[in-house]
Amino acid sequence: MTLPSRQLQTLKAEFFRALAHPIRIRLLEVLVSKGPMSVQDLQRQLGIEQPIVSQQLARLRASGIVSASRQGTIIEYGVTDPLLKDLLAVAKQILNRRLVGVRALLKELERDPHARAGSQRPA
């Protein structure tokens, strides 16, 4: 098996860094599910102030993850690749699996009488 080149690994890291902000993830989730939208529409949809929406869209645009197109006097932003929808769905599945494992561990700890006794040490 051939490992990816350092250049490709660097590009991947930059791509994931561009995604590494909760507001940017929320913006992408809206754009992949509802299609291109203006800053004002995204602002209303997410309940986030306009300067923050614009700033995060600029970061996504600089990374080539979203693009902007003018519709008359309005600029609409949309994802550049429909596979972003799949990427977000896979990330959600991975996180759900992790959370299921954590929940199972918590339930096991709740049932374990020794675990409870250890947390309540006599004075």
Backbone as CSV, one residue per row, in Angstrom:
resi,resn,N_x,N_y,N_z,CA_x,CA_y,CA_z,C_x,C_y,C_z
1,MET,0.843,-1.189,0.000,0.000,0.000,0.000,0.882,1.246,0.000
2,THR,0.619,2.142,-0.917,1.387,3.368,-1.026,0.729,4.457,-0.181
3,LEU,1.550,5.110,0.633,1.044,6.206,1.450,0.909,7.469,0.603
4,PRO,-0.083,8.323,0.943,-0.225,9.582,0.210,1.024,10.449,0.383
5,SER,1.306,11.266,-0.613,2.462,12.157,-0.535,2.242,13.199,0.564
6,ARG,3.359,13.770,0.994,3.272,14.832,2.014,2.436,16.002,1.518
7,GLN,2.544,16.297,0.243,1.776,17.409,-0.325,0.281,17.129,-0.239
8,LEU,-0.120,15.904,-0.543,-1.530,15.534,-0.448,-1.996,15.553,1.004
9,GLN,-1.156,15.069,1.908,-1.502,15.100,3.330,-1.664,16.530,3.821
10,THR,-0.814,17.423,3.347,-0.919,18.835,3.719,-2.228,19.433,3.204
11,LEU,-2.587,19.110,1.961,-3.846,19.602,1.405,-5.041,19.094,2.203
12,LYS,-4.991,17.826,2.587,-6.079,17.268,3.400,-6.173,17.987,4.742
13,ALA,-5.030,18.219,5.378,-5.028,18.912,6.670,-5.607,20.317,6.533
14,GLU,-5.250,21.021,5.473,-5.790,22.364,5.238,-7.300,22.314,5.016
15,PHE,-7.749,21.304,4.286,-9.184,21.133,4.044,-9.928,20.934,5.369
16,PHE,-9.417,20.035,6.209,-10.093,19.776,7.476,-9.977,20.961,8.436
17,ARG,-8.880,21.724,8.354,-8.779,22.940,9.172,-9.861,23.939,8.771
18,ALA,-10.149,24.007,7.488,-11.195,24.925,7.004,-12.561,24.527,7.544
19,LEU,-12.751,23.255,7.801,-14.029,22.773,8.339,-14.088,22.866,9.869
20,ALA,-12.959,23.115,10.490,-12.828,22.983,11.940,-13.380,24.172,12.728
21,HIS,-14.638,24.463,12.505,-15.318,25.508,13.286,-16.807,25.180,13.294
22,PRO,-17.433,25.211,14.458,-18.849,24.821,14.540,-19.770,25.633,13.632
23,ILE,-19.511,26.912,13.484,-20.381,27.730,12.633,-20.191,27.348,11.168
24,ARG,-18.952,27.067,10.771,-18.728,26.657,9.381,-19.424,25.331,9.094
25,ILE,-19.415,24.421,10.049,-20.123,23.148,9.874,-21.619,23.410,9.745
26,ARG,-22.163,24.271,10.600,-23.596,24.588,10.530,-23.951,25.217,9.186
27,LEU,-23.105,26.132,8.705,-23.342,26.750,7.399,-23.379,25.699,6.298
28,LEU,-22.414,24.794,6.316,-22.370,23.749,5.294,-23.577,22.824,5.379
29,GLU,-23.995,22.483,6.589,-25.173,21.615,6.728,-26.403,22.263,6.106
30,VAL,-26.559,23.568,6.300,-27.697,24.271,5.707,-27.553,24.313,4.190
31,LEU,-26.368,24.635,3.716,-26.164,24.761,2.266,-26.320,23.431,1.540
32,VAL,-25.871,22.329,2.140,-26.015,21.037,1.448,-27.460,20.547,1.491
33,SER,-28.206,20.955,2.503,-29.594,20.481,2.585,-30.575,21.390,1.857
34,LYS,-30.315,22.696,1.816,-31.277,23.633,1.236,-30.818,24.293,-0.054
35,GLY,-29.555,24.115,-0.401,-29.049,24.726,-1.619,-28.512,26.123,-1.383
36,PRO,-28.089,26.790,-2.454,-27.476,28.119,-2.334,-28.382,29.117,-1.616
37,MET,-27.727,29.949,-0.811,-28.450,30.961,-0.025,-27.606,32.218,0.106
38,SER,-28.294,33.327,0.367,-27.608,34.593,0.622,-27.150,34.639,2.075
39,VAL,-26.266,35.592,2.349,-25.801,35.791,3.728,-26.993,36.068,4.640
40,GLN,-27.925,36.899,4.168,-29.079,37.256,4.981,-29.952,36.025,5.282
41,ASP,-30.150,35.182,4.273,-30.942,33.968,4.494,-30.243,33.027,5.471
42,LEU,-28.928,32.891,5.327,-28.167,32.036,6.248,-28.211,32.603,7.661
43,GLN,-28.115,33.913,7.758,-28.177,34.577,9.058,-29.506,34.278,9.747
44,ARG,-30.604,34.409,9.020,-31.928,34.128,9.590,-32.063,32.647,9.946
45,GLN,-31.587,31.785,9.071,-31.699,30.340,9.273,-30.960,29.893,10.534
46,LEU,-29.782,30.461,10.761,-28.934,30.014,11.874,-29.040,30.896,13.114
47,GLY,-29.609,32.079,12.980,-29.701,32.978,14.127,-28.343,33.502,14.558
48,ILE,-27.498,33.775,13.577,-26.140,34.258,13.836,-26.004,35.638,13.196
49,GLU,-25.232,36.518,13.832,-25.056,37.874,13.324,-24.387,37.862,11.949
50,GLN,-24.788,38.832,11.114,-24.308,38.910,9.737,-22.792,38.955,9.613
51,PRO,-22.067,39.752,10.412,-20.607,39.770,10.243,-19.954,38.399,10.491
52,ILE,-20.498,37.646,11.411,-19.941,36.321,11.706,-20.207,35.370,10.548
53,VAL,-21.431,35.403,10.014,-21.768,34.565,8.858,-20.845,34.912,7.695
54,SER,-20.673,36.198,7.418,-19.821,36.635,6.309,-18.376,36.196,6.516
55,GLN,-17.881,36.336,7.725,-16.498,35.948,8.035,-16.281,34.453,7.803
56,GLN,-17.218,33.644,8.281,-17.066,32.193,8.146,-17.240,31.754,6.693
57,LEU,-18.140,32.399,5.966,-18.288,32.096,4.541,-17.019,32.472,3.773
58,ALA,-16.389,33.581,4.154,-15.145,33.991,3.492,-14.064,32.932,3.695
59,ARG,-13.997,32.357,4.885,-13.005,31.296,5.161,-13.300,30.067,4.304
60,LEU,-14.559,29.686,4.217,-14.937,28.533,3.403,-14.692,28.811,1.920
61,ARG,-14.939,30.025,1.509,-14.734,30.395,0.102,-13.246,30.403,-0.234
62,ALA,-12.420,30.934,0.663,-10.971,30.966,0.442,-10.398,29.555,0.320
63,SER,-11.036,28.602,0.971,-10.595,27.206,0.920,-11.198,26.446,-0.246
64,GLY,-12.069,27.097,-1.008,-12.684,26.450,-2.155,-13.815,25.506,-1.805
65,ILE,-14.323,25.601,-0.591,-15.390,24.706,-0.138,-16.761,25.245,-0.539
66,VAL,-16.894,26.567,-0.540,-18.112,27.189,-1.054,-17.727,28.177,-2.152
67,SER,-18.697,28.476,-2.978,-18.499,29.471,-4.030,-19.626,30.491,-3.935
68,ALA,-19.399,31.637,-4.538,-20.397,32.704,-4.532,-20.804,33.009,-5.961
69,SER,-22.097,33.260,-6.137,-22.584,33.667,-7.452,-23.609,34.785,-7.263
70,ARG,-23.546,35.741,-8.162,-24.438,36.901,-8.077,-25.735,36.605,-8.807
71,GLN,-26.838,36.849,-8.098,-28.185,36.728,-8.674,-28.820,38.116,-8.591
72,GLY,-28.569,38.938,-9.598,-29.037,40.327,-9.537,-28.193,41.087,-8.538
73,THR,-28.851,41.609,-7.496,-28.123,42.351,-6.466,-27.734,41.473,-5.285
74,ILE,-28.103,40.213,-5.334,-27.865,39.302,-4.206,-26.761,38.316,-4.554
75,ILE,-25.878,38.086,-3.604,-24.831,37.072,-3.762,-25.275,35.834,-2.998
76,GLU,-25.301,34.720,-3.692,-25.667,33.449,-3.061,-24.447,32.563,-2.935
77,TYR,-24.387,31.857,-1.823,-23.284,30.947,-1.551,-23.796,29.519,-1.640
78,GLY,-22.971,28.663,-2.209,-23.319,27.254,-2.307,-22.065,26.404,-2.202
79,VAL,-22.242,25.125,-1.928,-21.095,24.227,-1.824,-20.536,23.961,-3.225
80,THR,-19.232,23.778,-3.296,-18.576,23.550,-4.580,-18.614,22.083,-4.990
81,ASP,-18.862,21.206,-4.032,-18.870,19.781,-4.353,-20.003,19.093,-3.595
82,PRO,-20.895,18.425,-4.308,-22.021,17.758,-3.637,-21.581,16.634,-2.691
83,LEU,-20.340,16.160,-2.826,-19.848,15.117,-1.914,-19.698,15.619,-0.475
84,LEU,-19.717,16.943,-0.280,-19.666,17.476,1.091,-20.843,16.964,1.913
85,LYS,-21.968,16.751,1.259,-23.125,16.194,1.962,-22.786,14.816,2.520
86,ASP,-22.121,13.988,1.712,-21.715,12.655,2.156,-20.685,12.737,3.280
87,LEU,-19.734,13.663,3.151,-18.710,13.830,4.179,-19.342,14.174,5.518
88,LEU,-20.284,15.108,5.517,-20.955,15.491,6.765,-21.771,14.336,7.333
89,ALA,-22.405,13.555,6.459,-23.191,12.404,6.914,-22.292,11.336,7.529
90,VAL,-21.142,11.076,6.923,-20.206,10.084,7.465,-19.659,10.560,8.813
91,ALA,-19.328,11.840,8.903,-18.844,12.383,10.181,-19.897,12.202,11.270
92,LYS,-21.145,12.430,10.935,-22.237,12.256,11.899,-22.340,10.793,12.337
93,GLN,-22.210,9.874,11.392,-22.271,8.441,11.727,-21.122,8.044,12.652
94,ILE,-19.938,8.543,12.375,-18.778,8.233,13.223,-19.010,8.751,14.629
95,LEU,-19.488,9.984,14.741,-19.738,10.570,16.062,-20.856,9.832,16.791
96,ASN,-21.893,9.430,16.066,-22.976,8.663,16.694,-22.457,7.349,17.257
97,ARG,-21.590,6.672,16.526,-21.009,5.413,17.020,-20.200,5.643,18.283
98,ARG,-19.421,6.720,18.295,-18.636,7.032,19.494,-19.548,7.306,20.675
99,LEU,-20.617,8.061,20.442,-21.537,8.393,21.530,-22.280,7.164,22.033
100,VAL,-22.625,6.245,21.145,-23.279,5.007,21.568,-22.342,4.235,22.491
101,GLY,-21.064,4.179,22.148,-20.085,3.498,22.995,-19.943,4.160,24.351
102,VAL,-19.947,5.472,24.371,-19.840,6.204,25.642,-21.086,5.971,26.486
103,ARG,-22.264,6.007,25.858,-23.507,5.751,26.598,-23.510,4.358,27.199
104,ALA,-23.053,3.375,26.430,-23.004,1.997,26.934,-22.061,1.916,28.129
105,LEU,-20.935,2.587,28.069,-19.987,2.583,29.185,-20.594,3.252,30.414
106,LEU,-21.296,4.356,30.232,-21.946,5.034,31.360,-22.995,4.137,32.018
107,LYS,-23.775,3.442,31.200,-24.779,2.520,31.757,-24.113,1.409,32.546
108,GLU,-23.006,0.911,32.018,-22.271,-0.147,32.716,-21.754,0.366,34.051
109,LEU,-21.252,1.568,34.073,-20.762,2.159,35.320,-21.900,2.365,36.323
110,GLU,-23.058,2.751,35.836,-24.206,2.953,36.717,-24.657,1.640,37.358
111,ARG,-24.505,0.528,36.627,-24.926,-0.781,37.147,-23.887,-1.398,38.078
112,ASP,-22.644,-0.945,37.965,-21.554,-1.537,38.743,-21.562,-0.991,40.169
113,PRO,-21.902,-1.843,41.176,-21.950,-1.351,42.556,-20.575,-0.926,43.072
114,HIS,-19.520,-1.518,42.573,-18.170,-1.147,43.016,-17.783,0.231,42.519
115,ALA,-18.237,0.582,41.342,-17.928,1.910,40.800,-18.587,2.986,41.627
116,ARG,-19.847,2.735,42.038,-20.562,3.718,42.863,-19.940,3.814,44.244
117,ALA,-19.583,2.691,44.805,-18.998,2.695,46.149,-17.656,3.429,46.143
118,GLY,-16.892,3.269,45.067,-15.600,3.933,44.967,-15.719,5.431,44.900
119,SER,-16.830,5.920,44.352,-16.984,7.367,44.221,-17.503,7.997,45.516
120,GLN,-18.020,7.167,46.438,-18.536,7.693,47.695,-17.701,7.129,48.841
121,ARG,-16.507,7.651,48.993,-15.604,7.165,50.027,-15.992,7.708,51.390
122,PRO,-15.873,6.893,52.423,-16.186,7.391,53.769,-15.213,8.474,54.189
123,ALA,-15.716,9.380,55.026,-14.889,10.511,55.478,-13.892,10.107,56.510
